[in-house]
Amino acid sequence: IERLIGFFVNTQVLKAEVDGQGAFIELLRQVKHTALQAQAHQDLPFEQLVQALQPERSLSHSPLFQVMYNHQSEGKRSIDVDLPGLRVEGLAWENQTAQFDLTLETYESRDSLSASVVYASELFDASTIERLAQHWQHLLQAVVADPTQRIAQLPLLAAEHERVILEDWNRTAAAYPAGQCIQQLIEEQAARTPEAVALVFAEQQLSYAELNARANQWAHRLLELGVGPDVLVGVAVERSLEMVIGLLAVLKAGGAYVPLDPEYPQDRLSYMIEDSGLKLLLSQAHLALPIPAHVQALDLGQALSGYSSANPQVTLDPENLAYAIYTSGSTGKPKGVMVRHGALTNFIVSMAAAPGIGAQDRLLSLTTFSFDIFGLELYTPLMVGGRVVLASQDTQRDPELILQQVQAQGITLLQATPSTWRMLLESPNAGALAGRRFLCGGEALADELAVRMTALGAQTWNLYGPTETTIWSALQPLSSEHSHPYLGKAIHNTSLYILGEDLSANPVGVAGELLIGGDGLARGYFERPALTAERFLPNPYGEPGGRFYRTGDLARYRADGVIDYISRIDHQVKFRGFRIELGEIEARLLEQACVVE
């Protein structure tokens, strides 16, 4: 709103101080006072002003301002002359060039006020100017109705436009088995295709029946140790068949796993174990991990011959936790995000529909299991009868080994961050990727990289979403004709809102913070109620009692409802897909005696 008001009261010559919390009538008085003062200097030549101010000059725009407001009062525009024997009328002509980027001209007559907008067509589309004019007119109507309103409360959107943005573009409802957890859906698939290959690692492989049976044995062992709904169990293993068995076992026992990458620094692992209050850890005997004395560690490498291979009968609610993943924290301490079973099920079912993953797919899993997007690589193929090929830690780091495995295993689908895709496409053997389907997310995808991916792959999807809303929340298919990587539109049962600081809806094209609501929302942050309340807010636009999550991402709507990412509104950065709060690095630096503020 401040920008919209500013474009006709704000220039570098006459400046208005726009305070969103102030009343519009006060702004009007301020502008009037400034304009009257300026009248005393109206004869000052423009060239002399430019010479005195010495602004940075450019041939691409006017030196002092690029937006102008011009008002003409009655008599200056109309022709009203009576000459005997002659018919006189005013001649109007269309401007073929724009003197400034944007000019608003208003014309005052005896009983009306009209306006026209002149704009640089290299910068604006006609549809953008039409929307701007509609917003301005709606704003003026609100001002006339009550000029004492706070500027921040003045609406830009008419009711019908607001309904499109808040409701029509968020009609994403789709049926899914909300009462079932992902491990139950995998059990059903194992019953349908018991002999099909489910999981491959190096020279080893497991059928659906074998994977399900081994995970069941460990689940019964965990049940014996008291694991149940909302009980956190740590999983710290190297990439292996045992890693997948351990994750499924925790879910089957009704617990929630906390992934602990053995390659993390020891002090970070110690903090995560302590902060989450773990009492039980699934690991491997050969790993040297900082395991406290009060934590019971089990070796996933041992055989469990005495335990049942039948599916455990555990009653779970969609609100129970599936996992808790630690992300970077702005205070220097990682924070655990608590993801619900219902959110995970909705996500996996939605991904099976679009971008579409089926029984014919062989997916190469390149992502560490401590990164939440690993959930797509593991659970989606297993739910639909596909095959998961788990890349080893050595393969993950070597583009040539990845490309060899793509060919050897007949991979049809890969998911990776832009950093990894760039590494693969720069390989001389990148042709091995031709005709595969690509999923890309975790950080902003550059246009030039998107063009290279769409030229090589059979289909490319740009994916977006924070951990707090369960892996991915929006997706956009890319093609050779439409390769710009927008964030796209929401996945099933997910709502996307672009809002201003007061949480009012922003119009198309106007940047605002992206907030996410719907079935994918996490429960919150583990043992951090204040942070949860700060980031997960009541959603006034959804179902009663609903919430939405403040992403901290700046975005805007396109006219077709597709969302375009702009930047962060804070200091968070992405590195190889991982969220990094610079505050965490600052906090560690300040712990050093030689570093001061």
C-alpha positions in Angstrom: 0.0 0.0 0.0 2.9 2.4 0.9 4.4 1.8 -2.6 1.1 2.4 -4.3 0.4 5.6 -2.4 4.1 6.6 -2.9 4.0 6.4 -6.7 1.9 9.5 -7.0 3.1 11.5 -3.9 6.7 10.3 -3.9 9.5 11.6 -6.0 13.1 12.6 -5.2 11.9 16.2 -5.6 8.8 16.3 -3.4 9.1 13.5 -0.8 6.4 12.2 1.5 7.1 10.2 4.6 4.6 7.3 4.4 3.9 5.6 7.8 1.7 2.6 7.5 0.4 3.1 11.0 -0.6 6.7 10.4 -4.0 7.9 9.2 -4.4 8.7 5.5 -5.8 12.1 6.4 -2.5 13.0 8.1 -0.6 11.9 5.0 -2.8 14.1 2.9 -2.1 17.1 5.1 1.6 16.4 5.0 1.6 16.2 1.2 -0.5 19.4 1.0 2.0 21.2 3.2 5.0 20.0 1.2 3.4 20.9 -2.1 2.5 24.4 -0.9 6.1 24.9 0.4 7.4 23.8 -3.0 5.3 26.5 -4.8 7.8 29.1 -3.5 10.5 27.4 -5.6 8.4 26.5 -8.7 10.4 28.8 -11.0 13.7 27.0 -10.3 14.9 25.5 -13.6 15.0 21.7 -13.6 18.5 21.7 -15.1 19.8 23.9 -12.2 18.2 21.4 -9.7 20.0 18.5 -11.4 23.3 20.4 -11.4 23.0 21.2 -7.7 22.0 17.6 -6.6 24.5 15.8 -8.9 22.5 12.5 -9.0 24.1 9.5 -10.7 23.4 9.9 -14.3 22.2 7.2 -16.7 20.9 7.2 -20.3 18.2 4.7 -19.3 16.1 6.9 -17.0 15.4 10.5 -15.9 18.0 11.7 -13.4 15.7 12.5 -10.4 12.6 10.4 -10.6 11.1 7.8 -12.9 7.4 8.0 -11.7 5.4 11.2 -12.1 1.9 12.4 -11.0 0.4 15.3 -12.9 -3.0 16.9 -12.0 -4.8 19.3 -14.3 -7.7 21.3 -12.9 -10.8 22.4 -14.8 -10.2 24.6 -17.9 -6.7 23.4 -18.7 -7.7 20.3 -20.6 -11.1 21.1 -22.3 -11.7 23.4 -25.2 -14.8 25.6 -24.8 -14.6 28.3 -27.5 -17.5 29.9 -29.4 -16.5 31.5 -32.7 -19.2 32.7 -35.2 -19.3 30.5 -38.3 -16.8 27.9 -37.0 -17.0 24.6 -35.2 -14.2 24.2 -32.8 -13.1 20.9 -31.0 -10.1 19.8 -29.2 -7.7 17.3 -30.9 -6.2 14.5 -28.9 -3.3 12.3 -29.9 -1.8 9.2 -28.4 1.7 9.3 -27.0 4.1 7.0 -28.8 6.8 7.3 -26.3 6.9 7.5 -22.5 8.9 10.3 -20.9 9.1 8.4 -17.6 8.7 4.8 -16.5 5.2 5.5 -15.2 3.0 8.7 -15.3 -0.4 9.1 -13.7 -2.4 12.1 -15.0 -5.7 13.2 -13.5 -8.1 15.6 -15.0 -10.6 17.6 -12.9 -13.9 18.9 -14.4 -17.0 20.4 -12.9 -18.5 17.1 -11.8 -16.0 14.3 -12.3 -12.4 13.3 -12.0 -10.8 11.2 -14.8 -7.3 9.6 -15.0 -4.9 8.1 -17.5 -1.7 6.2 -17.1 1.3 6.5 -19.5 3.9 3.8 -19.1 7.0 2.4 -20.7 5.9 -0.8 -22.5 9.4 -2.2 -22.2 8.9 -2.4 -18.4 5.1 -3.0 -18.0 2.5 -5.2 -19.7 -0.9 -3.6 -20.3 -2.5 -6.2 -18.0 -0.2 -5.0 -15.2 -1.2 -1.4 -15.6 -4.8 -2.4 -15.7 -4.5 -4.2 -12.4 -2.6 -1.3 -10.9 -5.3 1.1 -12.0 -8.0 -1.1 -10.4 -6.1 -1.3 -7.2 -5.6 2.4 -7.1 -9.3 3.1 -7.8 -10.3 0.6 -5.0 -7.8 2.3 -2.7 -9.3 5.7 -3.4 -12.8 4.4 -2.8 -11.7 3.2 0.6 -10.1 6.6 1.4 -13.3 8.4 0.5 -15.3 6.1 2.7 -13.1 6.7 5.7 -10.0 9.0 5.4 -9.1 8.4 9.0 -8.2 4.8 8.4 -4.6 3.7 9.0 -2.7 3.5 5.7 -1.8 -0.1 6.4 -5.5 -1.0 6.7 -6.5 0.5 3.3 -7.4 -2.3 1.0 -6.0 -2.7 -2.5 -8.0 -5.7 -3.5 -11.7 -5.7 -4.4 -13.6 -8.6 -2.9 -13.8 -10.6 -6.1 -10.0 -10.4 -6.6 -9.3 -11.3 -3.0 -11.6 -14.3 -3.3 -9.6 -15.5 -6.4 -6.3 -15.2 -4.6 -7.3 -16.6 -1.2 -9.8 -19.2 -2.2 -9.9 -20.1 -5.9 -6.1 -20.5 -6.2 -6.1 -22.6 -3.1 -8.7 -25.2 -4.2 -6.3 -28.1 -3.8 -8.5 -30.6 -1.9 -7.9 -34.2 -3.0 -8.8 -37.5 -1.4 -6.1 -39.6 0.3 -6.0 -42.3 3.0 -5.7 -39.8 5.9 -6.4 -42.5 8.4 -3.4 -44.6 7.3 0.3 -44.1 7.9 2.9 -44.5 5.2 4.3 -47.7 6.7 0.8 -49.3 6.5 0.5 -48.3 2.8 4.0 -49.9 2.2 2.8 -53.1 4.0 -0.2 -53.2 1.6 2.1 -52.9 -1.4 4.3 -55.7 0.0 1.3 -57.9 0.2 0.4 -57.2 -3.5 3.9 -57.6 -5.0 6.0 -59.7 -2.4 8.5 -60.9 -5.0 9.2 -57.6 -6.7 12.5 -55.9 -5.9 12.0 -53.1 -3.5 15.5 -52.0 -2.5 18.9 -52.2 -4.0 22.3 -51.2 -2.4 25.6 -52.0 -4.0 25.4 -55.8 -4.8 22.6 -56.4 -2.3 18.9 -56.3 -2.9 15.7 -57.0 -1.0 12.2 -57.9 -2.3 9.2 -56.3 -0.8 8.5 -59.4 1.3 12.0 -59.5 2.6 12.2 -55.8 3.4 8.9 -55.8 5.1 9.7 -59.0 7.2 13.1 -57.7 8.4 11.6 -54.3 9.3 8.8 -56.1 11.2 11.3 -58.1 13.3 13.0 -54.9 14.4 9.7 -53.2 15.0 8.7 -56.1 17.4 12.0 -55.6 19.2 11.3 -51.9 19.6 7.9 -52.5 20.9 9.4 -54.8 23.5 11.6 -51.9 24.6 8.6 -49.6 25.0 8.6 -47.7 21.7 5.1 -46.4 20.9 3.3 -43.3 19.7 5.4 -40.1 19.9 8.4 -41.9 21.3 11.5 -40.6 19.6 14.1 -43.1 18.5 17.5 -42.1 17.1 18.8 -43.7 13.9 22.5 -43.2 13.3 23.7 -45.4 10.5 25.7 -45.3 7.3 23.9 -45.7 3.9 22.9 -49.3 3.8 20.0 -51.7 3.6 20.0 -51.5 7.5 19.4 -47.8 7.3 16.1 -48.3 5.5 15.1 -51.3 7.7 15.7 -49.2 10.8 13.6 -46.2 9.6 10.7 -48.5 8.7 11.0 -50.4 12.0 10.6 -47.2 14.0 7.5 -46.2 12.1 6.0 -49.7 12.3 6.5 -49.7 16.1 4.5 -46.5 16.2 7.6 -44.3 17.1 9.1 -41.3 15.4 12.7 -41.4 14.2 15.4 -38.8 14.6 17.9 -39.1 11.7 21.5 -38.6 12.9 24.1 -38.6 10.1 27.2 -40.3 11.4 29.3 -37.8 9.3 28.0 -34.8 11.4 30.5 -33.3 13.9 30.5 -35.1 17.2 29.4 -32.1 19.2 26.4 -31.6 16.9 25.4 -35.2 17.3 25.7 -34.9 21.0 23.5 -31.8 21.1 20.8 -33.5 19.0 20.8 -36.6 21.2 20.6 -34.5 24.3 18.0 -32.0 23.0 15.6 -34.7 21.7 15.8 -36.6 25.0 16.6 -39.9 23.2 16.7 -43.1 25.3 17.1 -45.5 22.4 19.4 -45.4 19.4 19.6 -47.7 16.3 23.1 -47.7 15.0 26.0 -49.9 13.8 28.7 -51.3 16.0 31.7 -50.1 14.0 30.6 -46.4 14.2 32.3 -44.3 16.9 29.4 -42.1 18.1 29.1 -39.9 21.2 26.4 -42.0 22.9 25.6 -41.0 26.5 25.5 -43.7 29.1 21.7 -43.3 29.6 21.0 -44.1 25.9 20.6 -47.7 24.9 22.2 -48.4 21.5 21.2 -51.3 19.3 23.2 -52.7 16.4 21.1 -52.9 13.3 23.7 -55.3 11.8 22.7 -58.1 14.1 20.2 -60.7 13.1 16.9 -61.0 15.0 15.9 -64.6 14.5 13.6 -64.8 17.5 11.2 -62.1 16.5 8.0 -62.2 14.4 8.1 -61.1 10.8 4.3 -60.3 10.9 3.1 -56.7 10.6 2.8 -55.2 14.1 -0.7 -54.2 15.1 -0.1 -50.6 16.4 -2.9 -48.0 16.6 -1.8 -44.6 15.5 -3.4 -41.2 14.9 -2.5 -38.9 12.0 -1.4 -36.4 14.6 1.2 -38.7 16.0 4.8 -38.0 15.0 6.5 -39.8 12.1 9.9 -38.1 12.5 11.7 -35.1 13.9 14.4 -33.6 11.8 16.9 -31.0 13.0 17.4 -27.8 11.0 19.8 -24.9 11.4 18.9 -22.4 14.1 19.3 -18.6 14.2 20.4 -18.7 17.8 23.3 -21.1 17.2 21.2 -24.2 18.3 19.6 -26.6 15.8 15.9 -27.0 16.2 13.9 -30.2 15.8 10.9 -30.0 13.4 8.1 -32.5 14.4 6.4 -34.0 11.3 3.1 -35.7 11.7 2.0 -39.0 10.1 -1.0 -37.4 8.4 1.3 -34.8 6.8 3.7 -37.4 5.5 0.9 -39.6 4.0 -0.6 -36.6 2.3 2.7 -35.6 0.8 3.7 -39.1 -0.5 0.2 -39.7 -2.1 0.4 -36.3 -3.7 3.8 -36.9 -5.1 2.7 -40.2 -6.6 0.0 -38.2 -8.5 2.3 -35.3 -9.5 5.0 -35.3 -10.6 3.9 -38.9 -10.8 5.7 -42.0 -9.6 4.6 -45.5 -10.4 5.5 -49.2 -10.2 7.6 -48.9 -13.4 9.9 -46.3 -11.8 13.4 -46.9 -10.6 14.6 -44.0 -8.4 18.2 -43.4 -7.5 18.4 -42.1 -4.0 21.2 -39.6 -3.7 20.1 -37.6 -0.6 21.3 -38.1 2.9 18.6 -39.5 5.2 19.1 -36.5 7.6 17.7 -34.3 4.8 13.9 -34.5 4.7 13.6 -34.8 0.9 15.0 -38.3 1.4 11.4 -39.2 2.4 10.3 -38.7 -1.2 13.0 -41.0 -2.5 12.3 -43.8 -0.1 8.6 -43.8 0.7 7.0 -42.8 -2.6 8.4 -45.6 -4.7 7.8 -48.2 -2.0 4.2 -47.2 -1.6 3.5 -47.7 -5.4 5.6 -50.8 -6.1 8.6 -49.1 -7.6 12.3 -49.7 -6.9 14.6 -47.7 -4.7 18.3 -47.8 -5.7 20.3 -46.5 -2.7 23.5 -44.8 -3.7 26.5 -45.4 -1.5 28.3 -42.6 0.3 31.2 -42.8 -2.2 28.8 -42.7 -5.1 27.0 -39.7 -3.7 30.1 -37.6 -4.1 31.3 -38.8 -7.5 29.3 -37.7 -10.6 30.9 -40.4 -12.8 29.8 -43.1 -10.3 26.3 -41.7 -10.2 26.1 -41.7 -14.0 27.4 -45.2 -14.2 24.7 -46.4 -11.7 22.0 -44.5 -13.7 22.8 -46.6 -16.7 23.5 -49.9 -14.9 20.3 -49.8 -12.9 18.1 -48.5 -15.6 17.2 -45.5 -13.5 14.1 -43.6 -14.6 13.9 -40.8 -12.0 16.4 -38.8 -10.0 15.9 -36.1 -7.4 18.7 -33.7 -6.4 19.6 -30.1 -5.5 20.7 -27.6 -8.1 24.3 -28.0 -6.8 24.2 -31.7 -7.6 22.5 -31.3 -11.0 25.2 -28.8 -12.0 27.9 -31.3 -11.0 26.2 -34.0 -13.1 25.5 -31.9 -16.2 29.2 -30.7 -16.2 30.4 -34.2 -16.5 31.6 -35.3 -20.0 29.3 -38.4 -19.6 26.1 -36.3 -18.8 24.5 -37.9 -21.9 23.7 -40.9 -19.6 20.9 -38.8 -18.1 19.1 -38.3 -21.4 15.5 -39.3 -21.3 15.3 -39.6 -17.5 12.9 -37.6 -15.4 14.4 -35.0 -13.1 13.2 -33.5 -9.8 15.0 -30.5 -8.5 14.6 -28.6 -5.2 16.3 -27.6 -2.0 17.6 -24.2 -3.2 16.8 -21.7 -6.0 17.2 -23.2 -9.5 19.0 -20.9 -11.9 17.5 -20.3 -15.3 20.5 -21.4 -17.3 20.6 -24.7 -15.4 16.9 -25.2 -15.9 17.3 -24.8 -19.6 20.1 -27.4 -19.7 18.0 -29.9 -17.6 14.9 -29.5 -19.8 16.9 -30.0 -22.9 18.4 -33.3 -21.6 15.6 -34.9 -19.6 12.3 -36.4 -20.6 10.5 -34.2 -17.9 11.8 -31.8 -15.3 10.0 -30.5 -12.2 11.0 -27.7 -9.9 10.0 -28.4 -6.3 9.8 -26.1 -3.3 9.0 -26.5 0.4 10.4 -26.1 3.9 10.8 -28.9 6.4 8.1 -27.4 8.5 5.5 -28.1 5.8 6.7 -31.6 5.0 9.3 -31.8 2.3 7.7 -30.1 -0.8 4.7 -27.8 -0.8 4.7 -26.5 -4.4 5.8 -27.8 -7.8 6.2 -26.5 -11.3 6.7 -28.6 -14.5 9.4 -27.2 -16.8 9.7 -27.5 -20.5 11.8 -26.2 -23.4 9.1 -23.5 -24.0 8.6 -22.7 -20.3 11.9 -23.3 -18.5 11.9 -20.4 -16.0 11.8 -22.2 -12.6 8.8 -20.6 -10.8 7.8 -22.1 -7.5 4.6 -23.1 -9.2 1.3 -24.1 -7.5 0.5 -26.0 -4.3 0.4 -29.8 -4.0 -2.7 -31.6 -2.8 -4.4 -30.3 0.3 -2.0 -27.4 0.6 -2.7 -23.6 0.7 -0.2 -20.9 -0.4 -0.7 -17.3 0.6 1.4 -14.2 -0.3 0.7 -11.6 2.4 1.8 -8.2 3.6 3.2 -7.4 7.1 -0.4 -7.2 8.5 -1.2 -10.6 6.9 -3.6 -9.1 4.3 -3.6 -10.5 0.8 -1.2 -9.0 -1.6 -2.4 -8.4 -5.2 -0.9 -10.2 -8.3 2.6 -9.0 -8.9 3.1 -7.4 -5.5 5.9 -9.1 -3.4 5.1 -10.4 0.1 5.9 -13.2 2.5 4.9 -16.7 1.5 2.8 -18.5 4.1 1.8 -22.2 3.8 -1.2 -23.9 5.3 -3.0 -27.2 4.9 -2.5 -30.8 5.7 1.3 -30.7 5.4 2.0 -28.6 8.4 4.3 -30.0 11.1 3.2 -30.0 14.7 5.9 -27.4 15.5 9.4 -27.3 17.0 10.4 -29.9 19.6 10.3 -28.3 23.1 10.2 -24.8 21.6 6.6 -23.5 22.2 7.6 -19.8 21.8 9.3 -20.4 18.4 6.4 -22.6 17.3 3.9 -19.8 18.2 6.1 -17.3 16.3 6.4 -19.2 13.1 3.1 -21.2 13.1 0.2 -18.6 13.1 -3.6 -18.9 13.2 -4.8 -19.0 9.6 -7.7 -16.5 9.2 -8.4 -17.7 5.7 -8.7 -21.5 6.2 -10.7 -23.8 8.3 -11.5 -22.7 11.9 -8.6 -23.6 14.1 -6.2 -24.0 11.2 -2.6 -22.6 11.1 -0.1 -21.5 8.5 3.7 -21.3 8.5 5.7 -18.2 7.9 8.4 -19.3 5.4 10.5 -16.2 5.4 10.5 -16.4 1.6 9.6 -13.3 -0.5 7.4 -14.2 -3.5 4.7 -12.9 -5.8 1.8 -14.2 -7.8 1.8 -14.2 -11.6 -1.5 -13.5 -13.3 -2.2 -17.2 -13.8 -1.8 -18.0 -10.1 1.7 -19.4 -10.4 4.1 -18.2 -7.6 7.4 -16.7 -8.4 10.2 -16.8 -5.8 12.1 -13.5 -5.3 14.5 -13.8 -2.3 14.7 -14.4 1.5 13.5 -11.7 3.9 16.0 -12.7 6.5 19.7 -13.9 6.5 19.0 -17.6 5.8 21.0 -19.1 3.0 20.9 -22.5 1.2 24.0 -24.6 0.7 23.7 -27.9 -1.2 20.0 -27.7 -0.3 20.7 -27.4 3.5 19.1 -24.4 5.3 21.8 -22.4 7.1 21.0 -19.6 9.5 24.0 -17.2 9.5 23.2 -16.5 13.1 24.3 -20.1 14.0 27.7 -19.4 12.4 27.9 -16.0 14.2 27.1 -17.6 17.5 30.0 -20.1 17.1 32.4 -17.3 16.1 31.5 -15.3 19.2 32.4 -18.3 21.3 36.0 -17.7 20.3 38.1 -15.5 22.6 39.7 -13.7 19.7 36.4 -12.6 18.1 34.3 -9.7 19.4 31.1 -8.1 18.2 
